[in-house]
């Protein structure tokens, strides 16, 4: 099997698995329906398209930066009739970073990877008002092997300011590069022969706006020690143009 990993980072994200009238909530991590919707949009699939191949992919998320839950108050008015729409509350995750992945047949995974390189529709993080702050793809996004192993091995993707915050709070450990949190949460599709830790109705059957349908999905909770990350590891030392002077800050 082949694995596609995405970095989901942005000022705001919203991953709802249930909506009750005027209260639009968000889960604490990306949902399978939200990420598969992003992939389907990148491919240019219409909302009425068959989703069975995407729904069959194994899905998982690693929480690199949990973010903060915020609430927004919405007031809207119909553009043509002028009718005032019901007041609503919408919840978001602010300043969160996740690594989400799907595992499946190599041909399909490579098609999805290519679609994200040149998306048909612009991607967003759960709602159209939530654009990503970074490229979704990163070095190592496409890999072979089990999804769980890929999520465990991928370098920590949290923001630099968050790493500094951990360092000041004394909540990180020092390896090569910046401070790391001791553990990151993992949320993985639960195998059919195991008992899930909890369930969500977030496996899409159809995104048809006339009758959206979702199936239940079992989720297994785990954790992983944050893989060390050196942000300068890919850089090469510049060849010296001459002997440094005694006042040079680069002198050995």
Backbone torsions as a table, in degrees:
resi	resn	phi	psi	omega
1	UNK	NA	154.2	179.6
2	UNK	-114.7	148.4	-175.6
3	UNK	-121.4	136.6	173.1
4	UNK	-115.5	123.5	-179.9
5	UNK	-110.2	141.9	179.6
6	UNK	-125.8	140.5	171.1
7	UNK	-95.6	116.6	-178.2
8	UNK	-108.2	99.9	-177.5
9	UNK	-135.8	137.5	179.5
10	UNK	-172.9	162.7	176.4
11	UNK	-57.1	-39.5	178.3
12	UNK	-136.7	143.3	172.1
13	UNK	-137.2	154.9	178.3
14	UNK	-148.6	117.0	-175.6
15	UNK	-125.5	81.7	-176.9
16	UNK	-85.1	139.3	172.1
17	UNK	-112.1	-8.5	177.8
18	UNK	-154.1	142.0	177.2
19	UNK	-131.5	130.0	-179.5
20	UNK	-118.3	94.6	174.6
21	UNK	56.8	-110.3	-173.4
22	UNK	-96.6	8.0	179.9
23	UNK	-113.8	105.7	-177.0
24	UNK	-106.7	104.8	-174.0
25	UNK	-91.8	178.5	173.8
26	UNK	-137.8	146.1	171.0
27	UNK	-75.6	170.7	-179.6
28	UNK	-82.7	-3.9	179.8
29	UNK	-151.0	159.8	179.6
30	UNK	-56.2	141.6	177.9
31	UNK	-91.8	159.9	178.3
32	UNK	-64.9	-40.5	179.9
33	UNK	-63.4	-38.6	-179.9
34	UNK	-66.3	-44.9	-178.9
35	UNK	-71.5	-39.8	177.2
36	UNK	-66.2	-33.5	175.2
37	UNK	-64.3	-40.0	176.0
38	UNK	-60.6	-44.5	-179.2
39	UNK	-67.0	-42.0	179.0
40	UNK	-63.4	-38.7	178.5
41	UNK	-66.4	-39.8	178.5
42	UNK	-61.0	-34.6	177.6
43	UNK	-78.1	-14.5	-177.9
44	UNK	83.3	21.0	178.6
45	UNK	-69.9	135.5	173.6
46	UNK	-68.8	161.3	-177.4
47	UNK	-64.1	-21.4	-179.8
48	UNK	-91.0	4.0	-175.6
49	UNK	-69.6	157.3	175.3
50	UNK	-68.3	133.0	-177.4
51	UNK	-115.0	8.7	-172.1
52	UNK	-60.5	-36.6	-179.5
53	UNK	-68.6	-37.1	178.0
54	UNK	-72.7	-41.2	-178.5
55	UNK	-63.3	-26.7	-178.7
56	UNK	-78.0	-11.9	179.2
57	UNK	-68.4	142.1	174.0
58	UNK	-77.2	139.8	-171.7
59	UNK	-125.3	144.0	176.0
60	UNK	-155.6	159.5	-178.2
61	UNK	-139.5	140.6	170.0
62	UNK	-114.9	132.3	-177.9
63	UNK	-92.3	101.1	-179.2
64	UNK	-87.0	-29.7	-179.7
65	UNK	-149.8	105.4	-168.0
66	UNK	-66.0	-25.3	179.9
67	UNK	75.9	-175.0	-177.8
68	UNK	-128.3	136.0	178.8
69	UNK	-78.9	129.2	178.6
70	UNK	-127.4	155.5	-179.7
71	UNK	-118.7	137.1	179.9
72	UNK	-122.5	139.4	-179.8
73	UNK	-99.1	127.2	-175.2
74	UNK	-115.5	135.7	171.3
75	UNK	-129.0	128.5	-176.0
76	UNK	-134.6	156.2	179.4
77	UNK	-136.7	135.4	-178.3
78	UNK	-63.4	129.9	-172.7
79	UNK	-65.0	-33.0	-175.1
80	UNK	-96.3	-47.2	-175.8
81	UNK	-84.9	-20.3	-176.3
82	UNK	79.8	0.8	-179.1
83	UNK	-66.3	134.5	178.8
84	UNK	-78.7	125.5	-179.8
85	UNK	-81.0	160.3	179.8
86	UNK	-59.9	141.1	175.0
87	UNK	-65.7	145.3	-176.1
88	UNK	-142.9	158.2	173.5
89	UNK	-114.2	132.6	177.9
90	UNK	-125.7	135.5	-176.7
91	UNK	-107.9	145.6	-178.0
92	UNK	-137.2	163.6	167.2
93	UNK	-104.6	122.3	-179.6
94	UNK	-99.0	135.2	174.2
95	UNK	59.1	41.1	177.4
96	UNK	-99.8	154.3	176.7
97	UNK	-137.7	129.2	179.4
98	UNK	-131.5	154.1	166.2
99	UNK	-112.5	113.6	179.9
100	UNK	-109.5	146.1	-178.1
101	UNK	-143.0	153.1	173.5
102	UNK	-127.9	144.4	-179.0
103	UNK	-124.1	133.2	-179.5
104	UNK	-175.2	-164.7	-179.4
105	UNK	-59.0	141.7	-175.1
106	UNK	-57.4	-43.3	-176.9
107	UNK	-59.7	-47.8	-178.8
108	UNK	-66.5	-43.2	-178.2
109	UNK	-62.8	-39.9	178.5
110	UNK	-68.3	-34.4	175.1
111	UNK	-63.2	-41.4	178.9
112	UNK	-67.0	-39.4	178.0
113	UNK	-61.3	-45.5	178.6
114	UNK	-63.3	-38.9	179.6
115	UNK	-63.1	-36.6	179.2
116	UNK	-71.7	-25.5	176.0
117	UNK	-71.1	-33.7	178.8
118	UNK	-136.0	72.8	-172.7
119	UNK	-68.1	141.7	176.9
120	UNK	-71.0	-46.9	173.3
121	UNK	-113.4	144.9	-180.0
122	UNK	-63.7	136.8	-179.7
123	UNK	-77.5	152.9	173.2
124	UNK	-146.5	162.4	-170.7
125	UNK	-98.7	71.1	175.6
126	UNK	97.0	-43.3	176.4
127	UNK	-133.1	155.5	-177.5
128	UNK	-62.6	-23.7	179.8
129	UNK	-81.9	6.5	-175.3
130	UNK	-122.5	77.5	178.5
131	UNK	-75.1	152.5	176.4
132	UNK	-71.6	147.0	179.6
133	UNK	-91.3	-13.7	-179.1
134	UNK	-134.0	165.1	171.4
135	UNK	-60.0	139.9	179.5
136	UNK	-68.0	-34.4	-178.2
137	UNK	-94.6	145.7	178.6
138	UNK	-141.5	172.6	179.3
139	UNK	-60.9	122.0	-176.7
140	UNK	95.5	7.7	180.0
141	UNK	-63.4	-32.5	-178.5
142	UNK	-107.6	120.0	-175.6
143	UNK	-150.8	164.0	176.5
144	UNK	-102.9	158.1	178.1
145	UNK	110.8	175.2	-179.3
146	UNK	-62.7	146.1	-179.8
147	UNK	-59.4	-44.1	-177.4
148	UNK	-61.2	-41.5	178.4
149	UNK	-63.0	-39.5	179.8
150	UNK	-65.1	-41.1	179.0
151	UNK	-67.1	-33.9	179.9
152	UNK	-72.2	-31.0	-173.9
153	UNK	-91.6	-18.7	-175.6
154	UNK	-67.0	132.5	179.4
155	UNK	-56.6	149.9	179.6
156	UNK	-59.6	130.5	-173.8
157	UNK	-107.2	9.8	-176.5
158	UNK	-64.2	159.2	179.5
159	UNK	-68.8	153.3	179.7
160	UNK	-63.4	-38.8	180.0
161	UNK	-64.0	-33.3	179.1
162	UNK	-69.8	-39.6	177.2
163	UNK	-62.5	-40.8	177.6
164	UNK	-64.8	-37.3	178.7
165	UNK	-63.2	-42.2	176.7
166	UNK	-62.4	-40.6	-179.0
167	UNK	-63.2	-42.7	179.8
168	UNK	-65.6	-35.2	-178.8
169	UNK	-81.4	-8.7	-179.0
170	UNK	72.7	22.2	-176.0
171	UNK	-97.6	3.8	-177.9
172	UNK	-114.5	171.6	174.8
173	UNK	-120.8	152.0	-174.9
174	UNK	-101.4	125.9	170.8
175	UNK	-127.0	-145.4	174.6
176	UNK	-75.5	132.9	179.3
177	UNK	89.2	-141.8	-172.4
178	UNK	-87.6	166.7	178.7
179	UNK	-60.4	146.6	-179.4
180	UNK	-119.2	146.2	170.2
181	UNK	-69.6	154.7	-177.0
182	UNK	-67.1	-39.8	-177.9
183	UNK	-143.4	149.0	174.4
184	UNK	-118.6	143.8	178.8
185	UNK	-78.1	142.2	174.3
186	UNK	-119.5	136.4	175.4
187	UNK	-125.8	116.4	-173.1
188	UNK	-127.7	148.2	171.0
189	UNK	-55.2	130.9	-179.2
190	UNK	-83.0	130.7	175.7
191	UNK	-57.0	150.3	-175.5
192	UNK	-60.6	-28.4	-176.6
193	UNK	-92.1	9.0	178.8
194	UNK	-119.3	160.9	179.2
195	UNK	-89.9	123.3	-178.3
196	UNK	-73.2	157.6	174.8
197	UNK	-77.9	-31.7	172.3
198	UNK	-161.3	172.0	-177.3
199	UNK	-129.6	149.4	175.6
200	UNK	-132.7	145.2	173.4
201	UNK	-92.4	79.1	-174.7
202	UNK	-141.2	21.1	171.7
203	UNK	-96.4	113.1	-171.5
204	UNK	-73.4	137.6	170.4
205	UNK	-98.8	-43.4	175.3
206	UNK	-155.2	144.1	174.6
207	UNK	-98.4	11.5	179.5
208	UNK	-55.1	117.2	-175.7
209	UNK	-61.5	-18.7	178.9
210	UNK	-76.1	-23.4	-178.6
211	UNK	-164.7	75.1	178.0
212	UNK	-65.5	141.0	-179.5
213	UNK	-135.2	139.7	179.5
214	UNK	-137.9	148.7	176.7
215	UNK	-106.7	160.7	177.0
216	UNK	-73.0	148.1	178.1
217	UNK	-135.7	130.2	174.8
218	UNK	-82.3	140.5	-177.3
219	UNK	-124.0	135.3	176.1
220	UNK	-108.5	134.6	-178.1
221	UNK	-98.8	137.2	175.2
222	UNK	-147.5	-172.2	175.5
223	UNK	-150.1	166.7	-178.1
224	UNK	-150.1	142.1	172.0
225	UNK	-66.3	133.6	-176.2
226	UNK	-60.6	122.1	176.6
227	UNK	-63.4	134.2	-178.9
228	UNK	-62.8	147.4	-178.1
229	UNK	-140.5	125.1	174.2
230	UNK	-107.8	107.6	-175.2
231	UNK	-65.3	-12.6	179.3
232	UNK	-104.8	7.8	-173.5
233	UNK	-63.7	-28.3	-176.3
234	UNK	-84.8	-5.8	-177.0
235	UNK	-85.3	148.7	176.3
236	UNK	-109.4	144.0	178.6
237	UNK	-68.0	131.5	180.0
238	UNK	-70.1	141.9	177.4
239	UNK	-69.5	130.8	-178.5
240	UNK	-67.0	140.2	178.7
241	UNK	-86.5	-10.8	-179.6
242	UNK	174.6	173.2	-179.6
243	UNK	-67.0	132.3	-179.4
244	UNK	-67.8	145.9	177.3
245	UNK	-72.9	167.9	-177.5
246	UNK	-65.6	-21.6	-179.6
247	UNK	-96.9	3.0	-176.5
248	UNK	-69.3	132.1	177.7
249	UNK	-70.6	-11.0	-178.5
250	UNK	-98.6	3.9	-179.8
251	UNK	-66.8	142.3	178.8
252	UNK	-69.3	NA	NA
